[in-house]
Amino acid sequence: MIVAENKPFHDILGLIEDAKKILIVGCGGCVAVCLSGGEKEVGVLASALRMSRKKEGNPLETVEVTLPRQCDPEYMDMLKGYVKEDIDCILSLGCGVGVQFIAERFSKWVIPAQNTKFAGGTIAHGIWEERCGLCGECILYKTGGICPIIRCSKSLLNGPCGGSQNGKCEVDKNLDCGWQLIYDRMKKFGKLDLLLKIEPPKDWSKSRDGGPRKVVREDVKIS
Amino acid sequence: MSEFYPKIVAFCCYYCAYSAADLAGSMRLQYPSNIRLVEVPCSGRVDVLMILKAFEKGADGVYVAGCLEGDCHFLKGNYRAKKRVLYAKKILDEIGIGGERLEMFNLSGSSGPRFAEIAEEMVTRISKLGPSPLNSRLVSFPNCKDATAGN
């Protein structure tokens, strides 16, 4: 999932300081799962903003809605009834994708309430960790299912480096060395010989270069 | 200036604080009438939004009363409530209402006198703090569907 976390409260407050009535849009997708932008978080943020502004003697009116997802045009249609003339701005609790989809669709000033962090998963209740670097060409089959791009602090393809000490990374003594994890896993499966092969430089043109990447599936296009 | 009569909302777990309130009544114990009790099936039912809504709707103070630690009928509800109360305190501090207006208490169903004591303690604390900044000045509140919905 895309993991995001709320911007500091006072930052959000500053971003909407000129608005009298705002539409707060939550997302029922990834950010609801990582408990930062779902229906409940929309309610908490809206209540906090209203109270803060009421305290300052500058009341804020809020309209709250949570879409099943903010990254699909068909769900964006559901917003049409809420984006009215008197809405001064839209505060999105979606990830960066959601914010942009709203901005592309409606002629209203859109503000992100979150910092979109990474593609990751739930480690335990309340803990999420990055797992995928979205590099565009998966090499997990070469590394026992452990991504060196993300798990290694230097994203080395031929690790470990000299900073690996007792299974930990020199960057942070609490951080597992990604390449130690890879080595242990390959050893467990008797595939250490695969690590002897020198990995050539990665083709980063498939990653975040050359503008937004696109996936096209002709077979599922409707028109 | 008229005397400040704090409004305090107490979210009380059915298995302890609510029973303790019952017991306090049976024991004819006096406690301030400022307390508005909200019965919840477990203190773990209380979430941050419920606490914020209580303040938004005019409470000067809020407390959550759950079972003694380790005694939750649902095992961990009171620990979860404790964490949520801490988080809500942080939000209240950021808003400027003040986290000290919110507290978590733990007691057992047989703690009638303790229930009355907690009520006194909170009324004293909130009386010293004065009215919630939201209630201390007259501000017309815009029509807000969510804020005016009955709870």
Interface residues (C-beta under 8 A of the other chain):
Chain A: F9 H10 K20 K21 K40 G43 V44 A46 S47 A48 R50 M51 S52 K54 K55 G57 P59 L60 E61 T62 V63 E64
Chain B: D47 V48 L49 L52 K53 F55 E56 I91 E94 I95 G96 I97 P133 L134 R137 V139 S140 F141 P142 N143 C144 K145 D146 A147
